Amino acid sequence: DFDLGEGEDFQFIRRVIPDVEFTGTGTDQTITLPDTSQIAAGRFFIIKDTIGNATTYDRIVDGYSTQTIDGSATKTITVNYGYITVVSDGTNWNMINDKLS
């Protein structure tokens, strides 16, 4: 079991299906993805701004340590109700769907 990361003013909901929602308000928020070496390749996550305030406060999705998301350290959701779907290849993360901006 693992946590996707939790800051002082950040709350998230992890459901039975691997969806993660940004639920906090009032600040930029970051979710750090799990270490790909600790989960099965093919595992995916859908990360979404469910509050609808990403145009005001960035929703940042961060690869674990030096792991990347399509070659970048982070991806940022800047559109209200935006989302990103990522899948592990066992080494890094790959985007398979998004509405980032």
Helices and strands as residue ranges (DSSP letters): E 12-14, E 19-22, E 29-32, G 36-38, E 44-49, E 59-62, E 74-77, E 83-88, E 93-99
